[in-house]
């Protein structure tokens, strides 16, 4: 997959982003792992801001966009050196009915396969980092 816009659950995402947003670098925020189902939810900030935000977002000086991935029926999970403050490069590939999620930098990795991939968000907020994506 090349664009966040192409992932299931991207209806609201496509309303606030009129142009395609490439899957690339993210600033990792959280990972939740549920053992009962098995499910992983990843949340992270992307570099882009919505180009068609709702009116209430326009009235404030929001400078960061957060999205997430809700992944169920996971397998082959690897997590190495998390948490990290460094950006992660994320790749999503699909083979038959399985998606492989791979997010990494020089020191850290999150990788797994999932049968169900759902985009969550976006939400926007004011980040103290002054419009810089670190």
Secondary structure, DSSP 8 states (H G I E B T S, - for coil): --BGGGSTT-HHHHHH--S--B--EEEEEEEEEETTTTEEEEEEEES---SS--HHHHTTT--EEEEEEEEEEEEEEEEES-S-SS-EEEEEEEETTEEEEEEE-SS-EEEEEEEEEEEEEEEEE--TTTT---
